[in-house]
Amino acid sequence: AKMLITDNILPVIEPVKHLPALNNSLKAFNKANLPVALIFNPKVGNLANDDESIDRLFEKLPSQTIIPSLLLNDKGLNTLTRLQNENINREKILTIFENHDSLNIYNGLFPDIQPLYTLCPDNRSRHIS
């Protein structure tokens, strides 16, 4: 099979509802030994307020290639606490800034240790003439 994703690309998955395709996708990344980021505090969908389902999903799957990820929002502290309760260190997490206000949340959650990856929005507009 042709590899369409290399180790230079890190897909980020925000689970929105229970689908077999989600499990199958995460298993396929693991089988190919490719990293994939899984958001533990999704903003939209049926799983937006269902922490237990996401935790169970993570527990059931081989986690060598899954990078636990969190949106830096009002649920960020709770999500980080859940991850740490699962023995996931802050330096192994991917964080995602939702907006410029996320910097205050980031500084509060990561005062002394940096996460593995941090994604920031780029709101610059580009006009091509």
MODELLER restraints for C-alpha pairs under 7 A, 6 or more apart:
rsr = mdl.restraints
at = mdl.atoms
rsr.add(forms.Gaussian(group=physical.xy_distance, feature=features.Distance(at['CA:7:A'], at['CA:34:A']), mean=6.09, stdev=0.5))
rsr.add(forms.Gaussian(group=physical.xy_distance, feature=features.Distance(at['CA:10:A'], at['CA:35:A']), mean=6.27, stdev=0.5))
rsr.add(forms.Gaussian(group=physical.xy_distance, feature=features.Distance(at['CA:10:A'], at['CA:36:A']), mean=5.70, stdev=0.5))
rsr.add(forms.Gaussian(group=physical.xy_distance, feature=features.Distance(at['CA:10:A'], at['CA:37:A']), mean=6.92, stdev=0.5))
rsr.add(forms.Gaussian(group=physical.xy_distance, feature=features.Distance(at['CA:11:A'], at['CA:36:A']), mean=5.25, stdev=0.5))
rsr.add(forms.Gaussian(group=physical.xy_distance, feature=features.Distance(at['CA:11:A'], at['CA:37:A']), mean=6.13, stdev=0.5))
rsr.add(forms.Gaussian(group=physical.xy_distance, feature=features.Distance(at['CA:12:A'], at['CA:36:A']), mean=6.09, stdev=0.5))
rsr.add(forms.Gaussian(group=physical.xy_distance, feature=features.Distance(at['CA:12:A'], at['CA:37:A']), mean=4.54, stdev=0.5))
rsr.add(forms.Gaussian(group=physical.xy_distance, feature=features.Distance(at['CA:12:A'], at['CA:38:A']), mean=6.03, stdev=0.5))
rsr.add(forms.Gaussian(group=physical.xy_distance, feature=features.Distance(at['CA:13:A'], at['CA:37:A']), mean=6.00, stdev=0.5))
rsr.add(forms.Gaussian(group=physical.xy_distance, feature=features.Distance(at['CA:13:A'], at['CA:38:A']), mean=5.01, stdev=0.5))
rsr.add(forms.Gaussian(group=physical.xy_distance, feature=features.Distance(at['CA:13:A'], at['CA:39:A']), mean=6.18, stdev=0.5))
rsr.add(forms.Gaussian(group=physical.xy_distance, feature=features.Distance(at['CA:14:A'], at['CA:38:A']), mean=6.25, stdev=0.5))
rsr.add(forms.Gaussian(group=physical.xy_distance, feature=features.Distance(at['CA:14:A'], at['CA:39:A']), mean=5.10, stdev=0.5))
rsr.add(forms.Gaussian(group=physical.xy_distance, feature=features.Distance(at['CA:14:A'], at['CA:42:A']), mean=5.72, stdev=0.5))
rsr.add(forms.Gaussian(group=physical.xy_distance, feature=features.Distance(at['CA:15:A'], at['CA:39:A']), mean=6.99, stdev=0.5))
rsr.add(forms.Gaussian(group=physical.xy_distance, feature=features.Distance(at['CA:15:A'], at['CA:42:A']), mean=6.44, stdev=0.5))
rsr.add(forms.Gaussian(group=physical.xy_distance, feature=features.Distance(at['CA:15:A'], at['CA:47:A']), mean=6.78, stdev=0.5))
rsr.add(forms.Gaussian(group=physical.xy_distance, feature=features.Distance(at['CA:16:A'], at['CA:42:A']), mean=6.85, stdev=0.5))
rsr.add(forms.Gaussian(group=physical.xy_distance, feature=features.Distance(at['CA:16:A'], at['CA:44:A']), mean=6.12, stdev=0.5))
rsr.add(forms.Gaussian(group=physical.xy_distance, feature=features.Distance(at['CA:16:A'], at['CA:45:A']), mean=4.24, stdev=0.5))
rsr.add(forms.Gaussian(group=physical.xy_distance, feature=features.Distance(at['CA:16:A'], at['CA:46:A']), mean=5.61, stdev=0.5))
rsr.add(forms.Gaussian(group=physical.xy_distance, feature=features.Distance(at['CA:16:A'], at['CA:47:A']), mean=5.28, stdev=0.5))
rsr.add(forms.Gaussian(group=physical.xy_distance, feature=features.Distance(at['CA:16:A'], at['CA:48:A']), mean=6.88, stdev=0.5))
rsr.add(forms.Gaussian(group=physical.xy_distance, feature=features.Distance(at['CA:17:A'], at['CA:45:A']), mean=6.08, stdev=0.5))
rsr.add(forms.Gaussian(group=physical.xy_distance, feature=features.Distance(at['CA:17:A'], at['CA:46:A']), mean=5.09, stdev=0.5))
rsr.add(forms.Gaussian(group=physical.xy_distance, feature=features.Distance(at['CA:17:A'], at['CA:47:A']), mean=5.57, stdev=0.5))
rsr.add(forms.Gaussian(group=physical.xy_distance, feature=features.Distance(at['CA:29:A'], at['CA:35:A']), mean=6.60, stdev=0.5))
rsr.add(forms.Gaussian(group=physical.xy_distance, feature=features.Distance(at['CA:29:A'], at['CA:36:A']), mean=6.83, stdev=0.5))
rsr.add(forms.Gaussian(group=physical.xy_distance, feature=features.Distance(at['CA:30:A'], at['CA:62:A']), mean=6.97, stdev=0.5))
rsr.add(forms.Gaussian(group=physical.xy_distance, feature=features.Distance(at['CA:30:A'], at['CA:65:A']), mean=5.52, stdev=0.5))
rsr.add(forms.Gaussian(group=physical.xy_distance, feature=features.Distance(at['CA:33:A'], at['CA:65:A']), mean=6.36, stdev=0.5))
rsr.add(forms.Gaussian(group=physical.xy_distance, feature=features.Distance(at['CA:34:A'], at['CA:65:A']), mean=6.04, stdev=0.5))
rsr.add(forms.Gaussian(group=physical.xy_distance, feature=features.Distance(at['CA:35:A'], at['CA:65:A']), mean=4.44, stdev=0.5))
rsr.add(forms.Gaussian(group=physical.xy_distance, feature=features.Distance(at['CA:35:A'], at['CA:66:A']), mean=5.82, stdev=0.5))
rsr.add(forms.Gaussian(group=physical.xy_distance, feature=features.Distance(at['CA:35:A'], at['CA:67:A']), mean=6.84, stdev=0.5))
rsr.add(forms.Gaussian(group=physical.xy_distance, feature=features.Distance(at['CA:36:A'], at['CA:65:A']), mean=6.24, stdev=0.5))
rsr.add(forms.Gaussian(group=physical.xy_distance, feature=features.Distance(at['CA:36:A'], at['CA:66:A']), mean=5.14, stdev=0.5))
rsr.add(forms.Gaussian(group=physical.xy_distance, feature=features.Distance(at['CA:36:A'], at['CA:67:A']), mean=5.96, stdev=0.5))
rsr.add(forms.Gaussian(group=physical.xy_distance, feature=features.Distance(at['CA:37:A'], at['CA:66:A']), mean=5.71, stdev=0.5))
rsr.add(forms.Gaussian(group=physical.xy_distance, feature=features.Distance(at['CA:37:A'], at['CA:67:A']), mean=4.50, stdev=0.5))
rsr.add(forms.Gaussian(group=physical.xy_distance, feature=features.Distance(at['CA:37:A'], at['CA:68:A']), mean=5.95, stdev=0.5))
rsr.add(forms.Gaussian(group=physical.xy_distance, feature=features.Distance(at['CA:37:A'], at['CA:69:A']), mean=5.96, stdev=0.5))
rsr.add(forms.Gaussian(group=physical.xy_distance, feature=features.Distance(at['CA:38:A'], at['CA:66:A']), mean=6.52, stdev=0.5))
rsr.add(forms.Gaussian(group=physical.xy_distance, feature=features.Distance(at['CA:38:A'], at['CA:67:A']), mean=6.13, stdev=0.5))
rsr.add(forms.Gaussian(group=physical.xy_distance, feature=features.Distance(at['CA:38:A'], at['CA:68:A']), mean=5.37, stdev=0.5))
rsr.add(forms.Gaussian(group=physical.xy_distance, feature=features.Distance(at['CA:38:A'], at['CA:69:A']), mean=5.45, stdev=0.5))
rsr.add(forms.Gaussian(group=physical.xy_distance, feature=features.Distance(at['CA:39:A'], at['CA:68:A']), mean=6.35, stdev=0.5))
rsr.add(forms.Gaussian(group=physical.xy_distance, feature=features.Distance(at['CA:39:A'], at['CA:69:A']), mean=4.44, stdev=0.5))
rsr.add(forms.Gaussian(group=physical.xy_distance, feature=features.Distance(at['CA:39:A'], at['CA:70:A']), mean=5.25, stdev=0.5))
rsr.add(forms.Gaussian(group=physical.xy_distance, feature=features.Distance(at['CA:40:A'], at['CA:54:A']), mean=6.38, stdev=0.5))
rsr.add(forms.Gaussian(group=physical.xy_distance, feature=features.Distance(at['CA:40:A'], at['CA:68:A']), mean=6.71, stdev=0.5))
rsr.add(forms.Gaussian(group=physical.xy_distance, feature=features.Distance(at['CA:40:A'], at['CA:69:A']), mean=5.87, stdev=0.5))
rsr.add(forms.Gaussian(group=physical.xy_distance, feature=features.Distance(at['CA:40:A'], at['CA:70:A']), mean=5.61, stdev=0.5))
rsr.add(forms.Gaussian(group=physical.xy_distance, feature=features.Distance(at['CA:40:A'], at['CA:79:A']), mean=6.75, stdev=0.5))
rsr.add(forms.Gaussian(group=physical.xy_distance, feature=features.Distance(at['CA:41:A'], at['CA:48:A']), mean=6.47, stdev=0.5))
rsr.add(forms.Gaussian(group=physical.xy_distance, feature=features.Distance(at['CA:41:A'], at['CA:70:A']), mean=5.82, stdev=0.5))
rsr.add(forms.Gaussian(group=physical.xy_distance, feature=features.Distance(at['CA:41:A'], at['CA:71:A']), mean=6.36, stdev=0.5))
rsr.add(forms.Gaussian(group=physical.xy_distance, feature=features.Distance(at['CA:41:A'], at['CA:75:A']), mean=6.95, stdev=0.5))
rsr.add(forms.Gaussian(group=physical.xy_distance, feature=features.Distance(at['CA:41:A'], at['CA:79:A']), mean=6.39, stdev=0.5))
rsr.add(forms.Gaussian(group=physical.xy_distance, feature=features.Distance(at['CA:42:A'], at['CA:48:A']), mean=4.88, stdev=0.5))
rsr.add(forms.Gaussian(group=physical.xy_distance, feature=features.Distance(at['CA:67:A'], at['CA:93:A']), mean=6.20, stdev=0.5))
rsr.add(forms.Gaussian(group=physical.xy_distance, feature=features.Distance(at['CA:67:A'], at['CA:94:A']), mean=6.68, stdev=0.5))
rsr.add(forms.Gaussian(group=physical.xy_distance, feature=features.Distance(at['CA:68:A'], at['CA:93:A']), mean=5.28, stdev=0.5))
rsr.add(forms.Gaussian(group=physical.xy_distance, feature=features.Distance(at['CA:68:A'], at['CA:94:A']), mean=6.34, stdev=0.5))
rsr.add(forms.Gaussian(group=physical.xy_distance, feature=features.Distance(at['CA:69:A'], at['CA:93:A']), mean=5.48, stdev=0.5))
rsr.add(forms.Gaussian(group=physical.xy_distance, feature=features.Distance(at['CA:69:A'], at['CA:94:A']), mean=4.50, stdev=0.5))
rsr.add(forms.Gaussian(group=physical.xy_distance, feature=features.Distance(at['CA:69:A'], at['CA:95:A']), mean=5.64, stdev=0.5))
rsr.add(forms.Gaussian(group=physical.xy_distance, feature=features.Distance(at['CA:70:A'], at['CA:76:A']), mean=6.55, stdev=0.5))
rsr.add(forms.Gaussian(group=physical.xy_distance, feature=features.Distance(at['CA:70:A'], at['CA:79:A']), mean=6.93, stdev=0.5))
rsr.add(forms.Gaussian(group=physical.xy_distance, feature=features.Distance(at['CA:70:A'], at['CA:94:A']), mean=6.50, stdev=0.5))
rsr.add(forms.Gaussian(group=physical.xy_distance, feature=features.Distance(at['CA:70:A'], at['CA:95:A']), mean=5.11, stdev=0.5))
rsr.add(forms.Gaussian(group=physical.xy_distance, feature=features.Distance(at['CA:70:A'], at['CA:96:A']), mean=6.27, stdev=0.5))
rsr.add(forms.Gaussian(group=physical.xy_distance, feature=features.Distance(at['CA:71:A'], at['CA:95:A']), mean=5.97, stdev=0.5))
rsr.add(forms.Gaussian(group=physical.xy_distance, feature=features.Distance(at['CA:71:A'], at['CA:96:A']), mean=4.83, stdev=0.5))
rsr.add(forms.Gaussian(group=physical.xy_distance, feature=features.Distance(at['CA:71:A'], at['CA:97:A']), mean=6.35, stdev=0.5))
rsr.add(forms.Gaussian(group=physical.xy_distance, feature=features.Distance(at['CA:71:A'], at['CA:98:A']), mean=6.62, stdev=0.5))
rsr.add(forms.Gaussian(group=physical.xy_distance, feature=features.Distance(at['CA:72:A'], at['CA:95:A']), mean=6.60, stdev=0.5))
rsr.add(forms.Gaussian(group=physical.xy_distance, feature=features.Distance(at['CA:72:A'], at['CA:96:A']), mean=5.82, stdev=0.5))
rsr.add(forms.Gaussian(group=physical.xy_distance, feature=features.Distance(at['CA:72:A'], at['CA:97:A']), mean=5.35, stdev=0.5))
rsr.add(forms.Gaussian(group=physical.xy_distance, feature=features.Distance(at['CA:72:A'], at['CA:98:A']), mean=6.22, stdev=0.5))
rsr.add(forms.Gaussian(group=physical.xy_distance, feature=features.Distance(at['CA:72:A'], at['CA:102:A']), mean=5.58, stdev=0.5))
rsr.add(forms.Gaussian(group=physical.xy_distance, feature=features.Distance(at['CA:72:A'], at['CA:105:A']), mean=6.28, stdev=0.5))
rsr.add(forms.Gaussian(group=physical.xy_distance, feature=features.Distance(at['CA:72:A'], at['CA:106:A']), mean=6.64, stdev=0.5))
rsr.add(forms.Gaussian(group=physical.xy_distance, feature=features.Distance(at['CA:73:A'], at['CA:98:A']), mean=6.97, stdev=0.5))
rsr.add(forms.Gaussian(group=physical.xy_distance, feature=features.Distance(at['CA:73:A'], at['CA:102:A']), mean=6.53, stdev=0.5))
rsr.add(forms.Gaussian(group=physical.xy_distance, feature=features.Distance(at['CA:77:A'], at['CA:109:A']), mean=6.81, stdev=0.5))
rsr.add(forms.Gaussian(group=physical.xy_distance, feature=features.Distance(at['CA:90:A'], at['CA:115:A']), mean=5.64, stdev=0.5))
rsr.add(forms.Gaussian(group=physical.xy_distance, feature=features.Distance(at['CA:91:A'], at['CA:113:A']), mean=6.40, stdev=0.5))
rsr.add(forms.Gaussian(group=physical.xy_distance, feature=features.Distance(at['CA:91:A'], at['CA:114:A']), mean=5.70, stdev=0.5))
rsr.add(forms.Gaussian(group=physical.xy_distance, feature=features.Distance(at['CA:91:A'], at['CA:115:A']), mean=4.17, stdev=0.5))
rsr.add(forms.Gaussian(group=physical.xy_distance, feature=features.Distance(at['CA:91:A'], at['CA:116:A']), mean=5.13, stdev=0.5))
rsr.add(forms.Gaussian(group=physical.xy_distance, feature=features.Distance(at['CA:92:A'], at['CA:115:A']), mean=5.98, stdev=0.5))
rsr.add(forms.Gaussian(group=physical.xy_distance, feature=features.Distance(at['CA:92:A'], at['CA:116:A']), mean=5.04, stdev=0.5))
rsr.add(forms.Gaussian(group=physical.xy_distance, feature=features.Distance(at['CA:93:A'], at['CA:115:A']), mean=5.21, stdev=0.5))
rsr.add(forms.Gaussian(group=physical.xy_distance, feature=features.Distance(at['CA:93:A'], at['CA:116:A']), mean=5.38, stdev=0.5))
rsr.add(forms.Gaussian(group=physical.xy_distance, feature=features.Distance(at['CA:93:A'], at['CA:117:A']), mean=6.78, stdev=0.5))
rsr.add(forms.Gaussian(group=physical.xy_distance, feature=features.Distance(at['CA:94:A'], at['CA:115:A']), mean=6.01, stdev=0.5))
rsr.add(forms.Gaussian(group=physical.xy_distance, feature=features.Distance(at['CA:94:A'], at['CA:116:A']), mean=5.67, stdev=0.5))
rsr.add(forms.Gaussian(group=physical.xy_distance, feature=features.Distance(at['CA:94:A'], at['CA:117:A']), mean=4.59, stdev=0.5))
rsr.add(forms.Gaussian(group=physical.xy_distance, feature=features.Distance(at['CA:94:A'], at['CA:118:A']), mean=5.68, stdev=0.5))
rsr.add(forms.Gaussian(group=physical.xy_distance, feature=features.Distance(at['CA:95:A'], at['CA:115:A']), mean=6.88, stdev=0.5))
rsr.add(forms.Gaussian(group=physical.xy_distance, feature=features.Distance(at['CA:95:A'], at['CA:117:A']), mean=6.28, stdev=0.5))
rsr.add(forms.Gaussian(group=physical.xy_distance, feature=features.Distance(at['CA:95:A'], at['CA:118:A']), mean=4.73, stdev=0.5))
rsr.add(forms.Gaussian(group=physical.xy_distance, feature=features.Distance(at['CA:95:A'], at['CA:119:A']), mean=6.22, stdev=0.5))
rsr.add(forms.Gaussian(group=physical.xy_distance, feature=features.Distance(at['CA:96:A'], at['CA:118:A']), mean=5.78, stdev=0.5))
rsr.add(forms.Gaussian(group=physical.xy_distance, feature=features.Distance(at['CA:96:A'], at['CA:119:A']), mean=4.72, stdev=0.5))
rsr.add(forms.Gaussian(group=physical.xy_distance, feature=features.Distance(at['CA:96:A'], at['CA:120:A']), mean=6.20, stdev=0.5))
rsr.add(forms.Gaussian(group=physical.xy_distance, feature=features.Distance(at['CA:97:A'], at['CA:119:A']), mean=6.10, stdev=0.5))
rsr.add(forms.Gaussian(group=physical.xy_distance, feature=features.Distance(at['CA:97:A'], at['CA:120:A']), mean=5.02, stdev=0.5))
rsr.add(forms.Gaussian(group=physical.xy_distance, feature=features.Distance(at['CA:97:A'], at['CA:121:A']), mean=6.58, stdev=0.5))
rsr.add(forms.Gaussian(group=physical.xy_distance, feature=features.Distance(at['CA:98:A'], at['CA:121:A']), mean=6.96, stdev=0.5))
rsr.add(forms.Gaussian(group=physical.xy_distance, feature=features.Distance(at['CA:99:A'], at['CA:121:A']), mean=6.61, stdev=0.5))
